[in-house]
Amino acid sequence: MTIKVLRYKSYDKPPTMGFCDVLIEPWKMEIRGITVLRNSDGAMWFNMPSRGYTNEAGEQKYMSYVYITDKDWRDSFNKNMQDGLATFFKENAHGS
């Protein structure tokens, strides 16, 4: 799978690094508003677009619009996202 980052907007409020829109090229599908996160150990992960809601206990929760149910596919998506973001940073002179 090839994932191309179309747009990236920095947001320096750890663990959030920024937000991006991507194109999954084989499927001709864009996903807009993916959150890019990095922990203090440098591990990077991505949250799909989501909406907030308040549960019955009054707690703020979030529900992703897209969820990858297969762990292997989810790991592959994460790896391809990292590769796509690295390419975007390289081509657009952003720091990672």
C-alpha positions as CSV (number, residue, x, y, z in Angstrom):
1,M,0.0,0.0,0.0
2,T,1.3,3.5,-0.9
3,I,0.2,6.4,1.3
4,K,0.9,9.9,0.1
5,V,0.7,12.8,2.5
6,L,-1.1,15.6,0.7
7,R,-1.1,18.2,3.4
8,Y,0.5,18.6,6.9
9,K,-0.1,21.2,9.5
10,S,2.2,21.3,12.6
11,Y,0.6,21.5,16.0
12,D,3.2,21.5,18.8
13,K,1.3,20.4,21.8
14,P,2.7,17.0,22.9
15,P,1.9,14.3,22.2
16,T,0.2,15.9,19.1
17,M,2.7,16.8,16.4
18,G,0.3,17.8,13.8
19,F,-2.5,16.9,11.4
20,C,-2.4,15.5,7.9
21,D,-4.5,14.6,4.9
22,V,-3.5,11.5,3.0
23,L,-4.2,9.7,-0.3
24,I,-4.2,5.9,-0.3
25,E,-3.1,5.7,-3.9
26,P,-4.2,2.1,-4.8
27,W,-7.7,2.9,-3.6
28,K,-7.9,6.5,-4.8
29,M,-9.2,7.3,-1.3
30,E,-8.3,10.4,0.7
31,I,-8.5,10.5,4.5
32,R,-8.6,14.0,5.9
33,G,-7.7,15.1,9.4
34,I,-5.5,12.3,10.7
35,T,-3.8,13.3,13.9
36,V,0.0,12.7,14.1
37,L,1.3,11.9,17.6
38,R,4.7,11.1,19.1
39,N,5.5,10.0,22.6
40,S,8.5,11.0,24.7
41,D,10.3,7.8,23.5
42,G,9.9,9.0,19.9
43,A,7.3,6.4,18.9
44,M,4.9,7.8,16.3
45,W,1.3,6.8,15.8
46,F,-1.8,8.1,14.1
47,N,-5.4,8.7,15.1
48,M,-8.1,8.6,12.5
49,P,-10.5,11.5,12.3
50,S,-13.0,11.3,15.2
51,R,-15.8,13.1,16.9
52,G,-16.0,14.0,20.6
53,Y,-18.9,13.1,22.8
54,T,-19.7,13.0,26.5
55,N,-20.6,9.6,28.0
56,E,-23.2,9.0,30.6
57,A,-20.6,9.5,33.4
58,G,-19.9,13.0,32.0
59,E,-16.5,12.0,30.6
60,Q,-15.2,13.4,27.3
61,K,-14.6,10.5,24.8
62,Y,-13.8,10.2,21.2
63,M,-15.1,7.9,18.5
64,S,-13.0,7.4,15.3
65,Y,-14.9,7.5,12.0
66,V,-12.5,4.8,10.7
67,Y,-11.1,1.9,12.6
68,I,-8.9,-0.8,11.2
69,T,-10.0,-4.0,13.0
70,D,-7.1,-6.3,11.9
71,K,-3.9,-5.7,14.0
72,D,-1.5,-6.7,11.2
73,W,-3.2,-4.4,8.7
74,R,-3.3,-1.6,11.4
75,D,0.5,-2.1,11.9
76,S,1.0,-2.0,8.1
77,F,-1.0,1.2,7.8
78,N,1.0,2.8,10.6
79,K,4.3,1.9,8.9
80,N,3.1,3.2,5.6
81,M,1.9,6.4,7.2
82,Q,5.3,6.9,8.8
83,D,7.0,6.3,5.4
84,G,4.6,8.7,3.7
85,L,5.1,11.4,6.3
86,A,8.9,11.0,6.1
87,T,8.7,11.5,2.3
88,F,6.5,14.5,2.7
89,F,8.9,16.1,5.2
90,K,11.9,15.4,2.9
91,E,10.2,16.9,-0.1
92,N,8.8,19.9,1.8
93,A,11.8,20.7,4.0
94,H,9.9,20.0,7.3
95,G,11.6,18.6,10.3
96,S,10.3,15.3,11.7
